[in-house]
């Protein structure tokens, strides 16, 4: 894990078999694609479009799991459960925390691979 214990590149490093360019490309792809997903989730939340939120999270979770973002995965799972029940009770708070976590990881990745 990195120093803030919020994510790890360990799985990417194992998959890369020592290819640091692969790790860098995948990390940047994670930032780009996850950022788009977060924007989509936020816009869908404003419309209370639970199906879109659920499907965007479904697409977001695998890469989040690769980076071992365990707390975020728990929160994403909670949001998905709320979507299934078409309830937004506490969802705004969860989404803000999720966004903040991703932003911190994005910032760290971008600094790491300047």
Secondary structure, DSSP 8 states (H G I E B T S, - for coil): --TTSS---HHHHHHHTT-HHHHHHHHHHHHHHHHHHHHHHHHHHHTT-HHHHHHHHHHHHHHHHHTT-HHHHHHHHHHHHHHHTT--TTHHHHHHHHHHHHHHHHHHHHHHT-
